[in-house]
Amino acid sequence: MSRRRERADETVISVTSAQPGRSEDLDSRIVRYAVMMTVRIVCFILAVLTPSPWRWMFVAGAVLLPSVAVVLANARRTAKVEGATAVMPSPRRELDAEK
């Protein structure tokens, strides 16, 4: 069984400061897109049910929301991760050399 050789000058990077996973980012983008499309459906319904001055505002919203939704869904959330903190392992006690 091979053991990894550890060096005294080796720094260990903390994993807790890692960026969120790709699946979390994808899930949040899907939710954002679904919410925007739900708002679009509401705009279509309100465009049919409301009187003329408001109708055109809802029609414009229903027409413009898909392009905004696609841009927002494709925008990745970039979590700024500050420089990773180095974790220094505790010093190991050495065995005395036998003669």
A tleap script that builds the chain and sets N, CA, C and O, in Angstrom:
source leaprc.protein.ff14SB
mol = sequence {
  NMET SER ARG ARG ARG GLU ARG ALA ASP GLU
  THR VAL ILE SER VAL THR SER ALA GLN PRO
  GLY ARG SER GLU ASP LEU ASP SER ARG ILE
  VAL ARG TYR ALA VAL MET MET THR VAL ARG
  ILE VAL CYS PHE ILE LEU ALA VAL LEU THR
  PRO SER PRO TRP ARG TRP MET PHE VAL ALA
  GLY ALA VAL LEU LEU PRO SER VAL ALA VAL
  VAL LEU ALA ASN ALA ARG ARG THR ALA LYS
  VAL GLU GLY ALA THR ALA VAL MET PRO SER
  PRO ARG ARG GLU LEU ASP ALA GLU CLYS
}
set mol.1.N position { 0.842 -1.158 0.000 }
set mol.1.CA position { 0.000 0.000 0.000 }
set mol.1.C position { 0.903 1.241 0.000 }
set mol.1.O position { 1.780 1.373 0.854 }
set mol.2.N position { 0.690 2.126 -0.937 }
set mol.2.CA position { 1.546 3.306 -1.014 }
set mol.2.C position { 0.980 4.424 -0.146 }
set mol.2.O position { -0.233 4.603 -0.041 }
set mol.3.N position { 1.866 5.146 0.452 }
set mol.3.CA position { 1.467 6.292 1.263 }
set mol.3.C position { 1.972 7.552 0.593 }
set mol.3.O position { 3.061 7.592 0.022 }
set mol.4.N position { 1.165 8.549 0.679 }
set mol.4.CA position { 1.568 9.828 0.110 }
set mol.4.C position { 2.611 10.445 1.027 }
set mol.4.O position { 2.436 10.498 2.244 }
set mol.5.N position { 3.675 10.902 0.438 }
set mol.5.CA position { 4.719 11.499 1.240 }
set mol.5.C position { 4.373 12.962 1.497 }
set mol.5.O position { 4.106 13.720 0.564 }
set mol.6.N position { 4.381 13.346 2.748 }
set mol.6.CA position { 4.065 14.719 3.101 }
set mol.6.C position { 5.352 15.502 3.274 }
set mol.6.O position { 6.330 15.016 3.842 }
set mol.7.N position { 5.326 16.717 2.775 }
set mol.7.CA position { 6.486 17.588 2.907 }
set mol.7.C position { 6.208 18.626 3.982 }
set mol.7.O position { 5.057 18.997 4.214 }
set mol.8.N position { 7.243 19.083 4.624 }
set mol.8.CA position { 7.090 20.064 5.694 }
set mol.8.C position { 6.644 21.417 5.154 }
set mol.8.O position { 5.919 22.140 5.837 }
set mol.9.N position { 7.062 21.771 3.947 }
set mol.9.CA position { 6.733 23.084 3.391 }
set mol.9.C position { 5.422 23.090 2.598 }
set mol.9.O position { 5.076 24.099 1.983 }
set mol.10.N position { 4.707 21.991 2.609 }
set mol.10.CA position { 3.464 21.880 1.837 }
set mol.10.C position { 2.329 22.594 2.565 }
set mol.10.O position { 2.137 22.404 3.766 }
set mol.11.N position { 1.573 23.422 1.826 }
set mol.11.CA position { 0.410 24.083 2.416 }
set mol.11.C position { -0.845 23.374 1.949 }
set mol.11.O position { -0.935 22.909 0.812 }
set mol.12.N position { -1.801 23.302 2.840 }
set mol.12.CA position { -3.051 22.629 2.556 }
set mol.12.C position { -4.119 23.694 2.355 }
set mol.12.O position { -4.249 24.598 3.181 }
set mol.13.N position { -4.889 23.603 1.267 }
set mol.13.CA position { -5.926 24.578 0.964 }
set mol.13.C position { -7.246 24.113 1.575 }
set mol.13.O position { -7.609 22.940 1.479 }
set mol.14.N position { -7.953 25.042 2.199 }
set mol.14.CA position { -9.235 24.728 2.819 }
set mol.14.C position { -10.307 24.561 1.747 }
set mol.14.O position { -10.398 25.380 0.832 }
set mol.15.N position { -11.103 23.530 1.850 }
set mol.15.CA position { -12.144 23.255 0.865 }
set mol.15.C position { -13.413 24.056 1.169 }
set mol.15.O position { -14.249 24.223 0.281 }
set mol.16.N position { -13.573 24.542 2.360 }
set mol.16.CA position { -14.790 25.259 2.728 }
set mol.16.C position { -14.955 26.567 1.977 }
set mol.16.O position { -16.057 27.114 1.948 }
set mol.17.N position { -13.905 27.085 1.371 }
set mol.17.CA position { -14.001 28.332 0.616 }
set mol.17.C position { -14.199 28.075 -0.886 }
set mol.17.O position { -14.069 28.995 -1.694 }
set mol.18.N position { -14.506 26.853 -1.250 }
set mol.18.CA position { -14.702 26.518 -2.658 }
set mol.18.C position { -16.011 27.110 -3.167 }
set mol.18.O position { -16.940 27.342 -2.395 }
set mol.19.N position { -16.073 27.350 -4.476 }
set mol.19.CA position { -17.286 27.891 -5.067 }
set mol.19.C position { -18.383 26.841 -5.049 }
set mol.19.O position { -18.100 25.646 -4.974 }
set mol.20.N position { -19.664 27.292 -5.119 }
set mol.20.CA position { -20.764 26.320 -5.138 }
set mol.20.C position { -20.674 25.419 -6.373 }
set mol.20.O position { -20.097 25.795 -7.394 }
set mol.21.N position { -21.245 24.249 -6.257 }
set mol.21.CA position { -21.180 23.281 -7.336 }
set mol.21.C position { -21.968 23.700 -8.563 }
set mol.21.O position { -22.846 24.561 -8.497 }
set mol.22.N position { -21.640 23.083 -9.667 }
set mol.22.CA position { -22.296 23.396 -10.941 }
set mol.22.C position { -23.785 23.058 -10.903 }
set mol.22.O position { -24.589 23.764 -11.511 }
set mol.23.N position { -24.159 22.000 -10.205 }
set mol.23.CA position { -25.569 21.615 -10.140 }
set mol.23.C position { -26.386 22.639 -9.362 }
set mol.23.O position { -27.536 22.902 -9.713 }
set mol.24.N position { -25.805 23.225 -8.303 }
set mol.24.CA position { -26.513 24.274 -7.561 }
set mol.24.C position { -26.742 25.491 -8.436 }
set mol.24.O position { -27.819 26.085 -8.407 }
set mol.25.N position { -25.747 25.862 -9.207 }
set mol.25.CA position { -25.877 27.011 -10.100 }
set mol.25.C position { -26.938 26.747 -11.160 }
set mol.25.O position { -27.744 27.626 -11.466 }
set mol.26.N position { -26.941 25.556 -11.713 }
set mol.26.CA position { -27.928 25.203 -12.732 }
set mol.26.C position { -29.341 25.208 -12.153 }
set mol.26.O position { -30.270 25.691 -12.800 }
set mol.27.N position { -29.510 24.681 -10.957 }
set mol.27.CA position { -30.831 24.680 -10.314 }
set mol.27.C position { -31.349 26.092 -10.095 }
set mol.27.O position { -32.526 26.365 -10.332 }
set mol.28.N position { -30.486 26.988 -9.646 }
set mol.28.CA position { -30.933 28.364 -9.408 }
set mol.28.C position { -31.290 29.063 -10.711 }
set mol.28.O position { -32.216 29.875 -10.743 }
set mol.29.N position { -30.566 28.759 -11.793 }
set mol.29.CA position { -30.895 29.369 -13.088 }
set mol.29.C position { -32.214 28.836 -13.634 }
set mol.29.O position { -32.972 29.581 -14.254 }
set mol.30.N position { -32.493 27.572 -13.414 }
set mol.30.CA position { -33.767 26.995 -13.860 }
set mol.30.C position { -34.919 27.639 -13.102 }
set mol.30.O position { -35.953 27.951 -13.693 }
set mol.31.N position { -34.750 27.839 -11.806 }
set mol.31.CA position { -35.799 28.473 -11.001 }
set mol.31.C position { -36.034 29.906 -11.477 }
set mol.31.O position { -37.182 30.329 -11.612 }
set mol.32.N position { -34.952 30.665 -11.733 }
set mol.32.CA position { -35.111 32.040 -12.222 }
set mol.32.C position { -35.885 32.075 -13.537 }
set mol.32.O position { -36.764 32.917 -13.719 }
set mol.33.N position { -35.562 31.165 -14.452 }
set mol.33.CA position { -36.238 31.132 -15.747 }
set mol.33.C position { -37.714 30.759 -15.574 }
set mol.33.O position { -38.578 31.351 -16.221 }
set mol.34.N position { -38.003 29.804 -14.725 }
set mol.34.CA position { -39.392 29.391 -14.503 }
set mol.34.C position { -40.215 30.523 -13.889 }
set mol.34.O position { -41.376 30.709 -14.252 }
set mol.35.N position { -39.629 31.271 -12.970 }
set mol.35.CA position { -40.335 32.403 -12.373 }
set mol.35.C position { -40.636 33.462 -13.428 }
set mol.35.O position { -41.739 34.007 -13.467 }
set mol.36.N position { -39.666 33.754 -14.278 }
set mol.36.CA position { -39.884 34.763 -15.331 }
set mol.36.C position { -40.963 34.313 -16.314 }
set mol.36.O position { -41.764 35.134 -16.760 }
set mol.37.N position { -40.998 33.043 -16.656 }
set mol.37.CA position { -42.023 32.561 -17.582 }
set mol.37.C position { -43.406 32.553 -16.908 }
set mol.37.O position { -44.424 32.735 -17.576 }
set mol.38.N position { -43.437 32.345 -15.604 }
set mol.38.CA position { -44.708 32.442 -14.883 }
set mol.38.C position { -45.220 33.877 -14.904 }
set mol.38.O position { -46.415 34.113 -15.085 }
set mol.39.N position { -44.322 34.827 -14.721 }
set mol.39.CA position { -44.700 36.240 -14.809 }
set mol.39.C position { -45.199 36.564 -16.213 }
set mol.39.O position { -46.126 37.358 -16.371 }
set mol.40.N position { -44.602 35.965 -17.221 }
set mol.40.CA position { -45.038 36.192 -18.604 }
set mol.40.C position { -46.468 35.674 -18.810 }
set mol.40.O position { -47.288 36.343 -19.439 }
set mol.41.N position { -46.756 34.507 -18.291 }
set mol.41.CA position { -48.112 33.951 -18.416 }
set mol.41.C position { -49.120 34.863 -17.728 }
set mol.41.O position { -50.210 35.098 -18.248 }
set mol.42.N position { -48.749 35.381 -16.546 }
set mol.42.CA position { -49.629 36.312 -15.838 }
set mol.42.C position { -49.837 37.571 -16.674 }
set mol.42.O position { -50.943 38.110 -16.710 }
set mol.43.N position { -48.797 38.044 -17.343 }
set mol.43.CA position { -48.933 39.222 -18.216 }
set mol.43.C position { -49.908 38.941 -19.361 }
set mol.43.O position { -50.720 39.803 -19.698 }
set mol.44.N position { -49.842 37.758 -19.960 }
set mol.44.CA position { -50.789 37.413 -21.026 }
set mol.44.C position { -52.229 37.418 -20.505 }
set mol.44.O position { -53.126 37.957 -21.153 }
set mol.45.N position { -52.440 36.826 -19.356 }
set mol.45.CA position { -53.788 36.766 -18.787 }
set mol.45.C position { -54.293 38.168 -18.466 }
set mol.45.O position { -55.441 38.498 -18.763 }
set mol.46.N position { -53.445 38.991 -17.862 }
set mol.46.CA position { -53.853 40.350 -17.528 }
set mol.46.C position { -54.054 41.208 -18.770 }
set mol.46.O position { -54.871 42.129 -18.751 }
set mol.47.N position { -53.332 40.928 -19.844 }
set mol.47.CA position { -53.526 41.677 -21.093 }
set mol.47.C position { -54.911 41.409 -21.662 }
set mol.47.O position { -55.499 42.285 -22.297 }
set mol.48.N position { -55.433 40.222 -21.447 }
set mol.48.CA position { -56.770 39.895 -21.938 }
set mol.48.C position { -57.844 40.487 -21.027 }
set mol.48.O position { -58.901 40.898 -21.507 }
set mol.49.N position { -57.588 40.535 -19.731 }
set mol.49.CA position { -58.613 40.917 -18.769 }
set mol.49.C position { -58.673 42.410 -18.444 }
set mol.49.O position { -59.695 42.872 -17.937 }
set mol.50.N position { -57.637 43.167 -18.713 }
set mol.50.CA position { -57.602 44.573 -18.298 }
set mol.50.C position { -58.018 45.506 -19.439 }
set mol.50.O position { -57.997 45.122 -20.608 }
set mol.51.N position { -58.397 46.742 -19.079 }
set mol.51.CA position { -58.764 47.721 -20.112 }
set mol.51.C position { -57.532 48.217 -20.876 }
set mol.51.O position { -56.395 47.899 -20.531 }
set mol.52.N position { -57.790 48.993 -21.908 }
set mol.52.CA position { -56.791 49.354 -22.904 }
set mol.52.C position { -55.491 49.978 -22.395 }
set mol.52.O position { -54.435 49.487 -22.797 }
set mol.53.N position { -55.465 51.007 -21.555 }
set mol.53.CA position { -54.148 51.571 -21.221 }
set mol.53.C position { -53.225 50.563 -20.532 }
set mol.53.O position { -52.026 50.527 -20.809 }
set mol.54.N position { -53.774 49.760 -19.650 }
set mol.54.CA position { -52.965 48.767 -18.948 }
set mol.54.C position { -52.651 47.574 -19.839 }
set mol.54.O position { -51.612 46.933 -19.677 }
set mol.55.N position { -53.519 47.279 -20.758 }
set mol.55.CA position { -53.357 46.122 -21.634 }
set mol.55.C position { -52.028 46.170 -22.369 }
set mol.55.O position { -51.332 45.159 -22.460 }
set mol.56.N position { -51.667 47.351 -22.900 }
set mol.56.CA position { -50.450 47.461 -23.704 }
set mol.56.C position { -49.195 47.291 -22.843 }
set mol.56.O position { -48.172 46.801 -23.320 }
set mol.57.N position { -49.279 47.692 -21.593 }
set mol.57.CA position { -48.149 47.475 -20.694 }
set mol.57.C position { -47.941 45.972 -20.459 }
set mol.57.O position { -46.809 45.489 -20.449 }
set mol.58.N position { -49.032 45.252 -20.273 }
set mol.58.CA position { -48.920 43.806 -20.063 }
set mol.58.C position { -48.494 43.074 -21.344 }
set mol.58.O position { -47.759 42.089 -21.277 }
set mol.59.N position { -48.949 43.548 -22.496 }
set mol.59.CA position { -48.518 42.952 -23.769 }
set mol.59.C position { -47.020 43.171 -23.956 }
set mol.59.O position { -46.301 42.256 -24.357 }
set mol.60.N position { -46.548 44.386 -23.664 }
set mol.60.CA position { -45.112 44.663 -23.779 }
set mol.60.C position { -44.313 43.786 -22.819 }
set mol.60.O position { -43.247 43.280 -23.170 }
set mol.61.N position { -44.833 43.611 -21.612 }
set mol.61.CA position { -44.156 42.731 -20.659 }
set mol.61.C position { -44.105 41.296 -21.141 }
set mol.61.O position { -43.086 40.623 -20.988 }
set mol.62.N position { -45.194 40.823 -21.720 }
set mol.62.CA position { -45.239 39.448 -22.221 }
set mol.62.C position { -44.312 39.262 -23.414 }
set mol.62.O position { -43.773 38.174 -23.620 }
set mol.63.N position { -44.123 40.316 -24.200 }
set mol.63.CA position { -43.250 40.213 -25.375 }
set mol.63.C position { -41.777 40.331 -24.980 }
set mol.63.O position { -40.934 39.637 -25.547 }
set mol.64.N position { -41.457 41.192 -24.026 }
set mol.64.CA position { -40.055 41.441 -23.668 }
set mol.64.C position { -39.495 40.470 -22.625 }
set mol.64.O position { -38.283 40.271 -22.551 }
set mol.65.N position { -40.358 39.876 -21.837 }
set mol.65.CA position { -39.875 38.991 -20.771 }
set mol.65.C position { -39.081 37.769 -21.245 }
set mol.65.O position { -38.139 37.376 -20.556 }
set mol.66.N position { -39.405 37.153 -22.373 }
set mol.66.CA position { -38.589 35.989 -22.777 }
set mol.66.C position { -37.122 36.329 -23.007 }
set mol.66.O position { -36.245 35.563 -22.608 }
set mol.67.N position { -36.840 37.457 -23.640 }
set mol.67.CA position { -35.433 37.808 -23.873 }
set mol.67.C position { -34.725 38.124 -22.563 }
set mol.67.O position { -33.567 37.749 -22.382 }
set mol.68.N position { -35.404 38.805 -21.648 }
set mol.68.CA position { -34.820 39.097 -20.339 }
set mol.68.C position { -34.610 37.799 -19.559 }
set mol.68.O position { -33.591 37.629 -18.889 }
set mol.69.N position { -35.575 36.890 -19.650 }
set mol.69.CA position { -35.469 35.621 -18.920 }
set mol.69.C position { -34.305 34.780 -19.416 }
set mol.69.O position { -33.620 34.138 -18.620 }
set mol.70.N position { -34.077 34.776 -20.714 }
set mol.70.CA position { -32.962 33.997 -21.262 }
set mol.70.C position { -31.630 34.587 -20.814 }
set mol.70.O position { -30.711 33.853 -20.450 }
set mol.71.N position { -31.528 35.910 -20.842 }
set mol.71.CA position { -30.282 36.546 -20.408 }
set mol.71.C position { -30.024 36.256 -18.928 }
set mol.71.O position { -28.900 35.929 -18.548 }
set mol.72.N position { -31.052 36.375 -18.099 }
set mol.72.CA position { -30.880 36.103 -16.671 }
set mol.72.C position { -30.622 34.630 -16.385 }
set mol.72.O position { -29.883 34.293 -15.460 }
set mol.73.N position { -31.228 33.756 -17.174 }
set mol.73.CA position { -31.016 32.323 -16.951 }
set mol.73.C position { -29.619 31.895 -17.370 }
set mol.73.O position { -29.055 30.971 -16.784 }
set mol.74.N position { -29.054 32.551 -18.373 }
set mol.74.CA position { -27.708 32.192 -18.830 }
set mol.74.C position { -26.613 32.865 -18.023 }
set mol.74.O position { -25.450 32.472 -18.113 }
set mol.75.N position { -26.964 33.868 -17.238 }
set mol.75.CA position { -25.965 34.550 -16.413 }
set mol.75.C position { -25.621 33.673 -15.229 }
set mol.75.O position { -26.482 33.327 -14.420 }
set mol.76.N position { -24.385 33.329 -15.139 }
set mol.76.CA position { -23.942 32.505 -14.018 }
set mol.76.C position { -23.722 33.380 -12.803 }
set mol.76.O position { -23.273 34.522 -12.905 }
set mol.77.N position { -24.040 32.835 -11.684 }
set mol.77.CA position { -23.792 33.550 -10.445 }
set mol.77.C position { -22.337 33.334 -10.091 }
set mol.77.O position { -21.904 32.204 -9.865 }
set mol.78.N position { -21.594 34.406 -10.044 }
set mol.78.CA position { -20.182 34.291 -9.720 }
set mol.78.C position { -19.985 34.701 -8.274 }
set mol.78.O position { -20.038 35.881 -7.928 }
set mol.79.N position { -19.762 33.729 -7.464 }
set mol.79.CA position { -19.487 34.000 -6.062 }
set mol.79.C position { -18.009 34.319 -5.944 }
set mol.79.O position { -17.150 33.484 -6.226 }
set mol.80.N position { -17.733 35.531 -5.524 }
set mol.80.CA position { -16.336 35.897 -5.382 }
set mol.80.C position { -15.761 35.181 -4.178 }
set mol.80.O position { -16.199 35.358 -3.042 }
set mol.81.N position { -14.788 34.388 -4.466 }
set mol.81.CA position { -14.120 33.657 -3.403 }
set mol.81.C position { -12.797 34.351 -3.159 }
set mol.81.O position { -11.945 34.439 -4.043 }
set mol.82.N position { -12.646 34.837 -1.955 }
set mol.82.CA position { -11.392 35.475 -1.625 }
set mol.82.C position { -10.305 34.413 -1.604 }
set mol.82.O position { -10.587 33.216 -1.579 }
set mol.83.N position { -9.095 34.856 -1.613 }
set mol.83.CA position { -7.982 33.925 -1.637 }
set mol.83.C position { -8.150 32.801 -0.635 }
set mol.83.O position { -8.507 33.032 0.520 }
set mol.84.N position { -7.898 31.615 -1.072 }
set mol.84.CA position { -8.055 30.458 -0.209 }
set mol.84.C position { -7.103 30.570 0.972 }
set mol.84.O position { -5.949 30.974 0.826 }
set mol.85.N position { -7.598 30.213 2.118 }
set mol.85.CA position { -6.761 30.283 3.305 }
set mol.85.C position { -5.973 28.990 3.448 }
set mol.85.O position { -6.501 27.889 3.300 }
set mol.86.N position { -4.732 29.160 3.732 }
set mol.86.CA position { -3.874 27.994 3.892 }
set mol.86.C position { -4.035 27.443 5.302 }
set mol.86.O position { -4.044 28.193 6.279 }
set mol.87.N position { -4.158 26.152 5.392 }
set mol.87.CA position { -4.270 25.486 6.685 }
set mol.87.C position { -2.954 24.766 6.934 }
set mol.87.O position { -2.558 23.875 6.181 }
set mol.88.N position { -2.301 25.163 7.984 }
set mol.88.CA position { -1.010 24.553 8.301 }
set mol.88.C position { -1.250 23.334 9.186 }
set mol.88.O position { -1.843 23.456 10.258 }
set mol.89.N position { -0.800 22.170 8.754 }
set mol.89.CA position { -0.991 20.972 9.577 }
set mol.89.C position { -0.173 21.081 10.868 }
set mol.89.O position { 0.887 21.707 10.906 }
set mol.90.N position { -0.685 20.468 11.893 }
set mol.90.CA position { 0.041 20.510 13.167 }
set mol.90.C position { 1.343 19.715 13.035 }
set mol.90.O position { 1.391 18.694 12.350 }
set mol.91.N position { 2.382 20.190 13.693 }
set mol.91.CA position { 3.670 19.494 13.558 }
set mol.91.C position { 3.600 18.101 14.180 }
set mol.91.O position { 2.985 17.890 15.225 }
set mol.92.N position { 4.242 17.177 13.512 }
set mol.92.CA position { 4.268 15.800 14.018 }
set mol.92.C position { 5.516 15.581 14.859 }
set mol.92.O position { 6.592 16.117 14.593 }
set mol.93.N position { 5.324 14.805 15.836 }
set mol.93.CA position { 6.458 14.486 16.702 }
set mol.93.C position { 7.297 13.414 16.026 }
set mol.93.O position { 6.781 12.427 15.503 }
set mol.94.N position { 8.585 13.633 16.052 }
set mol.94.CA position { 9.485 12.673 15.410 }
set mol.94.C position { 9.891 11.581 16.398 }
set mol.94.O position { 9.974 11.812 17.605 }
set mol.95.N position { 10.134 10.421 15.873 }
set mol.95.CA position { 10.594 9.305 16.691 }
set mol.95.C position { 12.083 9.463 16.947 }
set mol.95.O position { 12.829 9.930 16.087 }
set mol.96.N position { 12.493 9.076 18.112 }
set mol.96.CA position { 13.907 9.145 18.417 }
set mol.96.C position { 14.643 8.061 17.645 }
set mol.96.O position { 14.152 6.942 17.494 }
set mol.97.N position { 15.798 8.404 17.171 }
set mol.97.CA position { 16.597 7.431 16.420 }
set mol.97.C position { 17.252 6.468 17.408 }
set mol.97.O position { 17.890 6.883 18.375 }
set mol.98.N position { 17.084 5.206 17.149 }
set mol.98.CA position { 17.680 4.206 18.025 }
set mol.98.C position { 19.082 3.862 17.524 }
set mol.98.O position { 19.340 3.836 16.321 }
set mol.99.N position { 19.975 3.602 18.470 }
set mol.99.CA position { 21.364 3.322 18.108 }
set mol.99.C position { 21.669 1.871 18.119 }
set mol.99.O position { 22.800 1.476 17.835 }
savepdb mol mol.pdb
quit
